[in-house]
Structure formats: structure tokens, C-alpha cells
Amino acid sequence: MVELHIEGLEGTAYTLIAYSKALKQKVRLVIWIMPNGKLISHTVKELFGWAA
């Protein structure tokens, strides 16, 4: 897991590539831990419309 450094983003974000058995392909995940402790995760395709 690699930590992302995004200007203006409060909290900590990480990215990783994992294999999805359901999609039968690799997906890039972005995990964001907000300052209040809430955890949000998305695939890059969900966020930007393109695959890993």
C-alpha cells in the first residue's frame, strides 16, 4: 500500500492494486482515512472513470 500526498486533502489517503475475482481483473483501490476517523474507499474507475 502506497501513501498518497494530495495537496488540500485532510486526512491520509492510500492506494493499492488488488485482483477482483468478480471482475476478473486488477483494480486500483483508493482508501481515504478522514481526520474524524471515517474510512472511505473507492476504485479508481469509480472516481475517475478509468481502470488501473
Order of alpha helices (4+ residues) and beta strands (2+ residues): beta-beta-beta-beta-alpha
